Amino acid sequence: MPRFTWLNAVLIIGAVLTNAVIGLKNIQDIAGIQKALTNAGEVMLAIDSMNISMLNAESGQRGYLLSKEHDFLARYNNNITQFKSTVERLQQVRSQSSTQQKRIENFAKLAQIKLHSLTASIELATSSDESQSERILQDVQLSQGNMRDLYRVIIEEETLIREELLQRLDKARTQARNNVVWFTVLSIPMCIFILVLLAKHLKNQKLAKQQLEAYNQTLEQKVKERTHALEVYTEELNRSNRELEDFAFVASHDLQEPLRKIRAFADRLTNSCGEQLGDKGRDYLNRMNSAAVRMSTLISDLLELSRVTTRGKPFEEVNLNILIQKVTEDLEIAIEESQSTIVVHPLPVVVADASQLSQLFSNLISNAVKFRHAQRALIIEVTCESTSAPDHITLNNQGDWFKITVSDNGIGFATEYAEKIFTPFQRLHTRKEYAGTGIGLAVCRRIVERHGGQINATSQPDGGATFTILLPTDANTFSVKDNTNELLTTKSH
């Protein structure tokens, strides 16, 4: 249907344009013919005016030559002035016919000769040379006869040209009238057809509007249902988070208390009854005490992981240069014992949770120190540069972002473990090789995500590791809501 409608629209527009072109051509033809008629009229008027002026001048000349009266001379002078004017006018007009134009030019030349003869005869008459003036008068009469014949031919030819132009004008007007009639006849069905199409379009538009309203109502109902389901889910999630907080509280107090008692009684048994237990008994006590320590550490790490989003502090301006300096001071003993070198390039000021960023960089630097290479001195480098927002950020106001990298020349790891290391409890080495619970990097990712950023790692075995962190300048714009882990856009426009 749309193709058919477009085809009809093209045909209608083509018909209108064709009629407009034909009408314009008719107008141009009529204007050209009228211009030619005006020119023919001017030619005939110029010829007539010159002929009349010439006759009047000749009459005044004859009267003066015969009577010597000055009234005839004055009349002659007036007619001579008009005669000169008509000669100039005749020289300016051009006929449509080249043959006719040559006749007019010849007529103008004869008129100039005539003018010279009339002037000469008057001058001779005033000098009292009557015989000479009579001879000139006879010459003037002879030239007058030639001019009369040429005048008659010019007028007849120009009349024929004018009649032909009038016929062409009448034909052009008839053609223009016929075009108007035919266009009117064609316009009526086209207008009816356009009205039918318009009515059909309005009907379809009304139907489409009704369907759209029905779809909108259905969509609105679905949105309400989904919103209600989401509210229920959110409430359930909040309840679950509250339960997790309660569990974390229990883990930090109720579970830690039995572990502390186990460790305390194990120490007492070792100190008071160690000799009676023997080597095997002391070994069992040491294993029990080590297990209790690991369990206590694991519970503390789990509590720390859960509190990233539930116990986070408000965001404020943080100078990362000062923050990194404090972190390195806290880790001074471990850094000195490992003979590590930390190179920190200029870092920006961001709006973030200072305590969590301290924990982030502390975990990353501690991780680098832990997994240093035994055959070379450890070098840790912290750099920063401006960058664009990550691909998942589609807000109009994306703000400024920074890419912070923490790289080292430690033992590294295989590329396929780049994501696995951020999963809680995931370890790439045994506890005998490297201590730890496998929670540290998971805490790092949770902290970065709470600030609306991203963290990833790249490495090669025995080639060191590089942790890349993308952070916004203002974490309030891209932050993770407590208890729901959903991205907020509190300052987006």
ZAMARGU-4260 file (C-alpha; in steps of 0.2 Angstrom, whole numbers, plus 5000, padded with zeros to 4 digits):
<rodrens>
0) 5000/5000/5000 | 5014/5013/5004 | 5022/5009/4987 | 5005/5012/4978 | 5003/5028/4988
5) 5020/5035/4983 | 5017/5030/4965 | 5001/5040/4964 | 5009/5055/4973 | 5023/5054/4960
10) 5011/5054/4946 | 5001/5068/4953 | 5016/5079/4956 | 5022/5074/4938 | 5005/5080/4931
15) 5006/5096/4940 | 5024/5100/4935 | 5020/5096/4917 | 5005/5107/4917 | 5016/5121/4925
20) 5029/5119/4912 | 5017/5120/4898 | 5008/5135/4906 | 5025/5143/4908 | 5029/5140/4889
25) 5012/5147/4884 | 5015/5163/4894 | 5032/5165/4887 | 5025/5162/4869 | 5011/5175/4872
30) 5024/5187/4880 | 5036/5185/4865 | 5022/5188/4852 | 5015/5203/4861 | 5033/5210/4861
35) 5034/5207/4843 | 5017/5215/4840 | 5023/5230/4850 | 5039/5231/4840 | 5029/5230/4823
40) 5018/5244/4830 | 5033/5255/4834 | 5040/5251/4817 | 5024/5257/4808 | 5022/5272/4820
45) 5040/5277/4816 | 5038/5275/4797 | 5021/5285/4798 | 5028/5298/4809 | 5043/5301/4798
50) 5032/5301/4782 | 5020/5313/4789 | 5034/5325/4795 | 5042/5323/4778 | 5026/5328/4769
55) 5023/5343/4781 | 5041/5349/4779 | 5040/5347/4760 | 5023/5357/4760 | 5031/5371/4770
60) 5046/5371/4758 | 5035/5372/4743 | 5025/5386/4750 | 5040/5396/4755 | 5048/5393/4738
65) 5033/5398/4729 | 5027/5413/4740 | 5043/5418/4749 | 5032/5420/4764 | 5040/5418/4781
70) 5025/5409/4789 | 5029/5394/4777 | 5047/5395/4782 | 5043/5394/4801 | 5031/5379/4797
75) 5045/5371/4787 | 5058/5373/4802 | 5046/5365/4814 | 5042/5351/4803 | 5061/5349/4799
80) 5064/5347/4818 | 5051/5334/4819 | 5057/5326/4804 | 5075/5324/4811 | 5067/5316/4827
85) 5057/5303/4817 | 5073/5299/4807 | 5083/5295/4823 | 5068/5285/4830 | 5067/5275/4814
90) 5085/5271/4815 | 5082/5264/4832 | 5068/5251/4828 | 5071/5234/4820 | 5059/5224/4810
95) 5056/5205/4813 | 5060/5202/4795 | 5078/5204/4789 | 5071/5209/4771 | 5060/5222/4779
100) 5074/5229/4790 | 5084/5232/4774 | 5069/5242/4767 | 5068/5252/4782 | 5087/5256/4782
105) 5085/5261/4763 | 5070/5272/4768 | 5080/5280/4782 | 5094/5284/4769 | 5082/5291/4757
110) 5075/5302/4771 | 5092/5308/4775 | 5095/5313/4757 | 5077/5321/4757 | 5082/5331/4772
115) 5098/5337/4764 | 5089/5342/4748 | 5075/5351/4758 | 5088/5361/4767 | 5098/5365/4752
120) 5083/5371/4743 | 5079/5383/4757 | 5096/5389/4758 | 5096/5393/4739 | 5080/5401/4740
125) 5086/5413/4753 | 5101/5417/4742 | 5089/5423/4728 | 5095/5409/4716 | 5077/5405/4710
130) 5083/5394/4695 | 5093/5383/4705 | 5080/5382/4719 | 5067/5376/4705 | 5079/5363/4699
135) 5081/5356/4717 | 5063/5357/4720 | 5060/5345/4704 | 5074/5333/4711 | 5065/5333/4728
140) 5048/5329/4719 | 5057/5314/4710 | 5065/5307/4727 | 5048/5310/4735 | 5040/5298/4723
145) 5053/5284/4726 | 5051/5286/4745 | 5032/5285/4743 | 5034/5268/4734 | 5046/5262/4747
150) 5034/5268/4761 | 5020/5259/4754 | 5030/5242/4752 | 5036/5244/4770 | 5019/5247/4777
155) 5011/5233/4767 | 5025/5221/4773 | 5024/5226/4791 | 5005/5224/4791 | 5007/5206/4785
160) 5019/5203/4799 | 5007/5211/4811 | 4993/5200/4805 | 5004/5185/4806 | 5008/5189/4824
165) 4990/5192/4828 | 4986/5175/4822 | 5000/5167/4832 | 4994/5177/4847 | 4976/5170/4845
170) 4983/5153/4842 | 4993/5154/4858 | 4979/5160/4868 | 4968/5146/4862 | 4981/5134/4866
175) 4983/5141/4884 | 4964/5141/4886 | 4963/5123/4881 | 4978/5118/4893 | 4968/5126/4907
180) 4952/5117/4902 | 4962/5100/4901 | 4971/5103/4917 | 4954/5107/4926 | 4947/5091/4918
185) 4961/5081/4925 | 4962/5090/4941 | 4945/5085/4946 | 4948/5066/4947 | 4965/5069/4954
190) 4958/5080/4968 | 4944/5067/4971 | 4958/5054/4972 | 4968/5064/4984 | 4953/5067/4995
195) 4950/5048/4995 | 4968/5044/5000 | 4968/5058/5013 | 4952/5050/5021 | 4960/5033/5020
200) 4976/5040/5028 | 4966/5048/5042 | 4956/5032/5045 | 4972/5022/5046 | 4980/5035/5057
205) 4965/5035/5069 | 4966/5016/5069 | 4984/5016/5072 | 4982/5028/5086 | 4969/5017/5094
210) 4980/5002/5092 | 4995/5012/5100 | 4984/5017/5114 | 4979/4999/5117 | 4997/4994/5116
215) 5002/5008/5128 | 4988/5002/5140 | 4994/4984/5139 | 5012/4990/5141 | 5008/5001/5156
220) 4999/4986/5164 | 5014/4975/5161 | 5026/4989/5168 | 5015/4990/5184 | 5015/4971/5186
225) 5034/4971/5183 | 5036/4986/5195 | 5026/4977/5208 | 5037/4961/5206 | 5052/4972/5206
230) 5047/4980/5223 | 5043/4963/5230 | 5060/4957/5224 | 5068/4972/5231 | 5060/4970/5248
235) 5065/4952/5248 | 5083/4957/5243 | 5083/4970/5257 | 5077/4957/5269 | 5090/4945/5264
240) 5103/4958/5265 | 5097/4962/5283 | 5098/4944/5287 | 5116/4943/5280 | 5120/4958/5291
245) 5113/4949/5306 | 5123/4934/5301 | 5139/4945/5299 | 5136/4952/5316 | 5134/4934/5323
250) 5150/4929/5314 | 5160/4943/5321 | 5154/4940/5339 | 5146/4924/5342 | 5157/4913/5331
255) 5173/4922/5335 | 5170/4919/5354 | 5170/4900/5353 | 5186/4901/5342 | 5194/4912/5355
260) 5190/4900/5368 | 5197/4885/5358 | 5213/4895/5355 | 5214/4900/5373 | 5212/4882/5380
265) 5223/4875/5367 | 5237/4887/5373 | 5233/4882/5391 | 5235/4864/5387 | 5251/4867/5378
270) 5258/4877/5392 | 5252/4866/5407 | 5251/4849/5400 | 5262/4849/5385 | 5275/4837/5393
275) 5262/4824/5397 | 5254/4825/5380 | 5269/4820/5371 | 5275/4826/5353 | 5259/4819/5345
280) 5247/4827/5357 | 5256/4844/5355 | 5255/4842/5336 | 5236/4839/5337 | 5235/4855/5348
285) 5245/4865/5336 | 5235/4860/5321 | 5219/4864/5331 | 5225/4881/5335 | 5231/4884/5317
290) 5213/4879/5311 | 5205/4891/5323 | 5216/4905/5318 | 5212/4902/5299 | 5194/4901/5304
295) 5195/4917/5313 | 5204/4925/5299 | 5191/4919/5286 | 5176/4925/5296 | 5185/4942/5298
300) 5188/4943/5279 | 5170/4938/5275 | 5164/4951/5287 | 5175/4963/5278 | 5168/4958/5261
305) 5150/4960/5267 | 5153/4977/5274 | 5160/4985/5258 | 5142/4990/5252 | 5133/4989/5269
310) 5145/4999/5280 | 5152/5011/5267 | 5156/5029/5272 | 5149/5044/5263 | 5160/5050/5248
315) 5171/5065/5250 | 5186/5072/5241 | 5201/5061/5242 | 5219/5066/5237 | 5225/5049/5231
320) 5244/5055/5232 | 5241/5057/5251 | 5231/5041/5253 | 5245/5030/5244 | 5258/5038/5255
325) 5248/5033/5271 | 5246/5015/5264 | 5264/5013/5260 | 5268/5019/5278 | 5256/5006/5285
330) 5265/4993/5275 | 5282/5000/5278 | 5288/4984/5288 | 5283/4972/5274 | 5290/4983/5260
335) 5307/4984/5269 | 5308/4966/5273 | 5304/4961/5255 | 5316/4975/5249 | 5303/4981/5237
340) 5302/4998/5228 | 5286/5007/5225 | 5286/5021/5212 | 5270/5032/5213 | 5267/5044/5199
345) 5256/5059/5201 | 5238/5054/5206 | 5222/5065/5205 | 5209/5070/5218 | 5193/5060/5217
350) 5176/5060/5227 | 5176/5043/5235 | 5176/5033/5251 | 5194/5036/5258 | 5194/5021/5270
355) 5189/5009/5256 | 5201/5016/5243 | 5215/5014/5257 | 5209/4996/5258 | 5209/4994/5239
360) 5227/5000/5237 | 5233/4991/5253 | 5226/4974/5246 | 5234/4977/5229 | 5251/4982/5236
365) 5251/4968/5249 | 5246/4956/5235 | 5261/4961/5225 | 5273/4959/5240 | 5266/4942/5244
370) 5268/4936/5226 | 5285/4943/5223 | 5298/4934/5212 | 5312/4926/5223 | 5326/4930/5210
375) 5323/4948/5207 | 5319/4964/5217 | 5301/4969/5218 | 5296/4985/5209 | 5278/4991/5211
380) 5273/5005/5200 | 5257/5016/5202 | 5252/5027/5187 | 5236/5037/5182 | 5229/5044/5166
385) 5213/5052/5160 | 5202/5041/5150 | 5184/5039/5144 | 5169/5031/5153 | 5168/5012/5151
390) 5156/5005/5138 | 5142/5000/5150 | 5140/5019/5155 | 5127/5026/5143 | 5123/5042/5152
395) 5123/5059/5144 | 5134/5066/5157 | 5148/5053/5159 | 5159/5065/5168 | 5178/5063/5169
400) 5186/5046/5172 | 5204/5040/5177 | 5213/5024/5173 | 5224/5019/5188 | 5236/5005/5185
405) 5246/4995/5199 | 5259/4984/5191 | 5273/4973/5198 | 5287/4962/5191 | 5282/4947/5202
410) 5278/4929/5198 | 5262/4933/5188 | 5249/4921/5183 | 5241/4913/5168 | 5229/4923/5157
415) 5215/4911/5160 | 5214/4915/5178 | 5212/4934/5176 | 5193/4933/5181 | 5195/4919/5193
420) 5206/4928/5205 | 5192/4941/5209 | 5180/4927/5215 | 5179/4924/5234 | 5189/4909/5240
425) 5198/4906/5224 | 5216/4903/5226 | 5230/4899/5213 | 5242/4892/5225 | 5241/4881/5241
430) 5241/4888/5259 | 5258/4880/5261 | 5265/4891/5247 | 5256/4907/5251 | 5245/4911/5265
435) 5228/4919/5264 | 5210/4916/5262 | 5207/4921/5244 | 5195/4936/5249 | 5207/4951/5246
440) 5204/4953/5227 | 5186/4950/5229 | 5185/4964/5241 | 5195/4975/5229 | 5182/4972/5215
445) 5167/4975/5227 | 5175/4992/5232 | 5178/4997/5214 | 5161/4992/5209 | 5153/5002/5224
450) 5162/5017/5216 | 5154/5014/5199 | 5171/5008/5192 | 5179/4993/5185 | 5194/4983/5189
455) 5203/4969/5179 | 5220/4961/5178 | 5232/4956/5165 | 5247/4945/5167 | 5259/4932/5161
460) 5268/4918/5171 | 5284/4925/5178 | 5280/4941/5169 | 5272/4951/5183 | 5254/4957/5185
465) 5245/4973/5181 | 5229/4978/5189 | 5219/4992/5179 | 5206/5002/5189 | 5193/5013/5180
470) 5186/5026/5192 | 5175/5042/5190 | 5180/5058/5196 | 5165/5059/5206 | 5159/5042/5213
475) 5142/5050/5218 | 5137/5050/5200 | 5140/5032/5197 | 5139/5023/5214 | 5132/5006/5219
480) 5117/5008/5231 | 5119/4999/5248 | 5110/4983/5250 | 5105/4981/5232 | 5121/4982/5222
485) 5112/4993/5209 | 5120/5007/5199 | 5113/5024/5205 | 5113/5040/5194 | 5110/5052/5207
490) 5118/5067/5197 | 5114/5062/5179 | 5106/5075/5169
</rodrens>
